[in-house]
Amino acid sequence: MSAQSIELVNPILTGFYPDPSIVKVGPDYYLVNSTFSYFPGIPVMHSRDLKNWKQVGNVISRPSQMNFLGDRMTRGLFAPAIEYHNGTYYVTCTLIDHKGNFVVTAKNPAGPWSDPTFLPEVRGIDPSLYFEGNKAYVIYNSDPPGTPLYDGHRSIKIIELNPQTLQTVGEAKIVVNGGVDLSKKPVWIEGPHLMKRGDWYYLYAAEGGTSVNHTEVVFRSKAPLGPFVPYEKNPILSQRELPKDRKDPITSAGHAQFVEGPDGKTYAIFLAVRPYEGNYYNTGRETFIVPVEWKDEWPVTVPGPNGVQYAYKANFPEVKQPGALPQSGNFSYTLTFEKQLDPALLFLRTVDSTNFSLSKAKGLTLKLKPETCAELGNPAFIGKRQQHLYGSAETELTFAPKAANETAGLVVFQDEKHFYYLCKSVDKGKPVVQLFKSTAEAKNPELVAKAPLKAAAGKVQLRINADGDTYSFRFSEDGKTYTLLKDKVDARFLSTQVAGGFIGCLYGMYGTSAGQSTTNTAAFKWLKYEGHDPMYKK
């Protein structure tokens, strides 16, 4: 490849990076994703080539901005959108089940971001902004006019926003009722964006729900408030017509946003998933890219034969990001915990900075908490996304449990009711390694397997392997020879298909005293991650 060519590998952000939104400011691209009830909320990624991404911050980085205590993991923050106007960055988002839609601002996308200003008149989800002159508009998914005609009947509304005061102005106007064709009962018109190109205003949005029927549709008008006419060849992005038995499928594509590439051409970034079978996937909804062509002044994605590809070639130079963790294709790295936590690491619902410490000697030290990850609080948990269908996470744990209620180790976690926990504890006073599976009852996980350990104190290495539809769990006391504790454990239990909700799995370093107070701690020297998905093996 010449210096002027690049291969964009899909997904551009692997693992749980759903609902992408992107803005171009000069040569720089900034991208945000949903994080639901994880903290910090809404990662901000930076790139100059749409391929190499580095996380520069998080929008919700202070507990004083908001927390998600008491919320299930799949609630919290839904579908942020990022925009830029006159030296200020804006993120709009929905805090579901609580105060609803809000806007935050920053002069630097790395942060700090402001405290949220809530928008009580914006009733619905998925707000995005459009600026024109000194006016701003909020475009969002909302209730239909009058009584819904069918389940999933929604509308897209636009309301003016004063960009100085961040207050809405006047009444909201319905610009799309139901979707492209109301007579066909379209469902869940959502994730809307408005853009101008030439004389036309383009309103585009997802339709069909965020699962296998997900698509992207487009409308246009000569005025920002409509009337909007749908494209007669909608949808402009869809994977739902493709053969079900195709190899390495990419499904559920939608929730797109257009952006101008470094080559001046248009691209769409969007969410899609990579199932290992049927509609089973543990990696959540991921961020993909696809080229867009303008046909008769309509934007149409051009994914190529058999739908969205795992790679696209483009004619512009690659711009590497020094110090960035890899995000696409197969990769491996080891996180150490000497000075600071990587900004991609996640806590459950809020951060308690008194609960952990970092050092060169011990790595990450967690104070065990009475809270467990089966409940709705803030346990001693720090997690990293599972970014591959096939791969592993491994850590070195130093922990001396004092009683059977004290455990520490690695959890592979979908939500509070769907996880597997590989841990060190004591059983009848003797040190053991155990594997637990969550059940519907928070206080009664199921013991799946256990094995004796030689030393009550000291180090143990723990490893979880993902192999598509199964996980396997291993441990080592010498750091060389690994013993299989349990293999062929059902991974579908941790899929969105089984668990429901909108999130992906995390590998979490975790310790709990299960309802009792303790002063005990657990130290994690490093976290080693690797992925080796078959679709990237040339």
N, C-alpha and C positions, 0 to 999 in steps of 0.2 A: 504494500500500500504506500502511496506517496504521502508526503508531509501534509497534503491537502485532503487526505481521505481519512475517514473514521468509521469504525464499526460500532453502532449503538446496540448494545446487548440487552435484551428484555428478560425479566423486568429490569428497569433501570434502578429500582429500589426493591430488592427481594425481601420476602417476609412481610410482616404486618405493617404495611405502609398504605392504608386505604385512602379513598376520597382525596386524591391529589389536587392541589391548586398551584398555579405557577404564575410568576410575573417576571418580565424582562425589564431591567433597568440598565440602559447602556449595554455594555458587554456582559453584564451579570444576570444570572437567573437565580431566583429564589423560589423554593418549593416547600409547601406545607402539607401535612397529612393529619388525619384524625387519630386521636389516642384514647378516646372513650374515658374510662375511669382510671387510666394510668397517670402517673405524675413523674416528671414534668410533662405538661401537655403541649401538643402541637409542635413537633420538631421543625426547625427551619434549616433547610438544606441549601447549599450554594454550589453553583456550577458555572463554567464558562463554555461548556461544550455539550450540555444535555446528557453526557455520559458519566463523567467523573463528578461525584457529589460528595461534599463534605458538610457534616452537620456543624453549623456555626452557633446554634443556640436553641432555646425553646421559648415559645410565646408565653406559656403559663409556667413560670419558673419559680414563683414565690407562693408559699401557702397563703399569704395575705391576699393574693389575687382571687383564688378560689381553691376549694378542695372537693373531693368526691366521696367523703366518708359517708357510709350508710348506703351507697349506691352499688348495685351489681356492676361487675367489670365491663359489661357491654352497654352501660349507660354513659353518663358523663358528656364528653365533648364529641359532637357529631359534625363532620363535614365543614372544616374551615375553608375560607377563601382569602387569598392575599392580593392586595392591590397597592399601587404606588401613585402618589399625586403631589406635585409641588414640594418635594423634599421630605414627605412623610409616607411611611409604610402603614397600611391598614390591614388588620385581619378581622374578618367577621366570622362568627361561629355560633353554634347552638349549644347551650347547656341544657340538656334534655331533662324533663321531669321537674325542673326548678324554675329559674327566672327566664329561661328561653334564650332569645337571641341577643348578642352583644357585639361591641366593636372595641378593639384595642389598637393603640398606635405606637409607633417607634420611629425615631430618626435613623436608627441603625437596625437592620433586620436581625443582627446577632443579639439585640436587646440592649438595655432592659426595655420591655414592653410595659405599657401603662396598665393601671388597674382597669377592669372592664367597665364600659358604659353600656348598661342594658337598654334595649330598644323595645319597650312594652307594646308599641303599636305594630311591631313586626311579629305577627302571630303565625308560627310555622317553623320550618327548618331550612337549612342550607342557604343562608343568606350570602350573596356576593355583592360587590360594589361596582358601579360604573360611573366614571367621572366625565362630565362634559362642561367645558367652560368653568364657571364657578359653582356649578350644580353637581350634586352627587345623587345617585339613585341606589336603593337596595332592591335587589331582585331575589325572590325567595319562593319556596314551595309553601302553599297554604291551603286552607279549606276551600272546597268548591263553593260556588254561589248556591244559597238556599240549602236544601236537604241533599246529601250525597245520593247520586243515582245508582251507585253500586259500590262494593268494597274496593278501596284503592282509588276512588275518584278524588282527585286533588286539582289544585289550580296553581298557576304561577302569577304572582302579584308583583307590582313595582310600587315603591313609595319613595318620595324625595327625602333626602337626608341633608341637613346642613353640615358641611364638612368641618366648620369651625366648632360648633357647639355639640356636634354628634347627636343632635335631636332630629327626629323625623318631622316632616313638614306636610300638612294636609292629610288627605285620605289615600289609602292604598287603592290601586286600580288592578283589576283582573285583566291580564293580557293573554293568558292561555287557560282555557277551561278544559280540564280532563287530559288533553294531549293533542296529538296530531289530528285524530278523527274521533270525536266524542261518540259517534254511533257504534264504534268498535270497542267501546268501554276500555280505553287505555288506562293503565294503572301506574300510580306512584311517579308522576312527573316531578322530577327533583334534580338537585344539583345544577340549577340554572346559571348561565352566564350571559352577559350582553356585551357585544363588541361592535365597533364600527369599521367598515372597510369600503372605501369609495363612497357612494351615495347611500349605501344600505346599512341598516342596523340589523345585526344577526342575534337572535335569541336562540340559544341552544341548551339542551337539557337531556337528562337521562330519562328513560321510560322503561316500564316493565318490571321494576323492582331490582334489587341489587344481586339477585341470584342468577340462575341459568338463562332467564329471559331478559336480562339487562341489555339495553341498547342506548344509542345516542341519536337524538333527533334535532332538526334545526328548522327555524322559522325566520322570516325576514320582514322588514318594514322600512318605510322611508322616514319614520319618526321614532324617537326612543321609547315612546309609550304606545306604539302600535298605530293601526291594527297590524298584527303579525299574520303572515300567510305561511303555512307549512310547505316544505319542499316536497314535491310530488313523488320523489324517489326515496323518502325516508324509509328506514333508519340509515344514517350516514356511517354508523359503526355497529356491527352486530356479529356475534360468533354463534348465535343460537341455531342457525340453519345448517351448520357443518355436521358431517357424519359423527355419530356418537362414539364410534369405535376407532377414531383416528389416534395416531401415536402422539404421546406427549402433548395432550390437548391444553389449549388456553381457552378458558370459558368466562362467561359472566362479564363481558367487557362493556364498560359504560362509564358514566360520571367523568366526562372528558372536559379538558380545557385546551383551547388553541393557544399557540405561542409561535412567535417568529424565531426560526433557527438562526445560527450564525451565518448561514448561507442565504438568508433572506427568504427562504421558503417557509411554509407553514407546517407545523407539527401539532399533533394532539398528544397530550399526556392523559392517562385514564387509568382506571382500576380494572383488573381482571384477576383470575385465579388459575392456579396450576393443580388440578386434582391428580391424586395418584390412582384413583379409580372412581368411576361414576361422578358424584358431586362431593366426594370426600377429599378434603384438604385440611392440613393443620397449620399451614403457613399464613393463613389469613388472606386478605385481599391485598394485592401488590400493585406497585406503580409501573406502568408500561408506557411505551411511546410508539407512535405510528405516523408515517408521512400523510400529509393532507394536500389534495389538489383542489383548485378552484375551477368548477365546471359550470358554465353559464351563470357565473357569479354566485355559485353555491359552494360551500366547503364540503368536500367528500373525502373520507379517509381512503387511502389506497394501500391496504395491508398486504396485497399480493395474493398469489395462489393459496388456497386453503386457509385463508384468514390470517390473523396476526402472526408474524414471524418471531423467531427467537433472536434475530439480528437484522439490522438494516445498515446498508452502507450509505454514507453521505459524503459530500465534497466540502469539507471544512476541516481545519486542523484540530487535533486532540489537544486538550489543555489539562494536564495532570494536576491533582490537588495534593500538595505535599502534606504528609501526616494524616491523610484521610484514611479511614477504614474502607476496604473494598465493599461495594454494594451490589455488584452484578456478576453473573457467571458463578463459577466455583471458586472458592477462596478459603483460606484458613488464617487464623491469627490467634495470638494469646494476649489477653488483657491482663495487665498487672495493676496493682492498686497501691502504688508508692506515693503519689502526690494528689491526683484528682481522679474522679470518676469520669469515664467517657460520657459525653452528653446524651448518647443513645440509650444508656441504661435506665431502667424504669422501676419505680416503686408502685405499690398498690395504694392509690387514692390520694396520698399526700406524701410529703417527705418529713421525717423526723430526724433532723441532722444531729441530734444528740445520741442517736441510736447506733451510729457506726463511726469507725475511724479508719484511717489509712496509714500504712507505714511500710517502709522498705523491708523491715524484718518479718512482719506478719502478714502483709497484704491487707485485705479487707477484714476488719474485725466487727462482727455483728453482736450486739447485746440481744440475747434471747428475750422475746416478749411473750406474754401470756396469749396474745392474739394468734390465731391461725389463719392460713390463707383460704380456709373453708368458710370464713366469716366475712363481714362487710366492713372491717376496720383497717388498720395499718400495721400489719405484722412486720417482723424483721425479715425483709425480702428485698432483694435487688436482682432484677432480671434482664436478660438479653434475648432479643427476638430469635425464634427458630426461623432461619432464612432459607432452609433447604429441605426438600422431601427426604433426602438421604444425607446423613451427616452425623456429627457428634458434638457433645459438650462435655467437658471434663474439668475437674477442679481438684486441688489438694486441700484437704480439710484438716485442721488441728482443733480437736474438741474432746473434752473429757466430761461426758454426761454424768450427772450426780444421781439421777433417778429416771425411771422409765418414761416419765412425762416429758423429759428433755430430749429433743432430737435436733439434729442439724444435718444439712446435706444439700442435694440438688433436687429441685422439683421441675418437672415439665408440666406446664400450667396453661390450661385453656381458660378456665374461669373458676369461681369458688366451688363449683360442684363437679368439675371435670379436670382432674390432675393425677399424676403419679409422683410419688415422693420417695426418693432413694436416700436413706439417711443412716447416721450412726446414732445408737442409743445404748441403753442397757436393758437386759431382760433377766430377771431374777438375779440382779447384781453383776451379771457378766456382760462384757461388751459385745454388741452385735451390729451387723448392718441389716437394715430392713427395707422392704419395698411396700409402700402403702398405696392403695387406690382410693380416691375419694368416693363417698357415697352421698345419697340425698341428705343424710344426717351429718351435720358439720362435725359433731363430736365423736363420730364412730367411723373413721376410715377403715377400710378392709385391709388386713395384713395379707399380702400376696406371697411374700417370700421372706426368709431371713437366714442369716448365716453367722457363725461365731467369728469374732475378731480376736487376734492374739493379745493386743495391748489395749488397756482401758484408756490410757492417755495416748499421746503421740498422733502421728499423721495417718490419714487414709486417703487414697485417691478414689474418686467416684467418677464413673463415666456413663453417660446415656447415649445410646446410638439410635438414630432414627433410620428406619428402612421402609419408607413409604407407609404401608398399612400396619407396620409393627414397630415397637420399640424394644430394645434390649438394655439390660442394666448390669454393670460390672463394677468391681472394686479391686483395689490392690493395696497391700500394706508395705510393699517394698518399692513401689513406683515403677516396677519393671513388668512383673507377671500379673496379669489381670485374671480374676476369677469371675466366671459368669454367675450372676445371682439368678437372673430370670431372662429368658428370651421369648420372642414371638408374643409379646404382650400387645393386645389390641390397640392400635393407634387410632382407629376410627372413633373410639370413645372420646378422644380429644379433638375431633373434627367439628367444624361449624355445623355440618349436617346433623350430627348427634346432639351437640351442646346447644345449638341455636346461637343467636347473637351475631355479632359483626367483627369479632376480634380474632387474632391469631395466637399461636402458642408462644410462650416464653420459656427459656431455661432460667430458673431462678436459684440464686444462692439464698438459703432460707434456714431459719432456726426458730423453734418455738418451745415454750414451756407449757403449752396446752392448758391455759386457764389458771395456772399457778404462777405466783411471782418467783423470780430467781435473779441472782446476780451473775449467772453463768454467761460466758461468751463463746462464740465460735469464730475461728479465723480461716479465711479462704485466701490462699497464697496467690492464686492466679485462676483465670478462667480461659480454657483453651477451646476454640470453636473451629470446626471445619465442615465444609459442605462439598458433596460430590454428586450432584444431580446428573443423571445420564444424558439429558438433552444438551449439556454443554461439552460432552466428551466427543471431540472431533475424531 
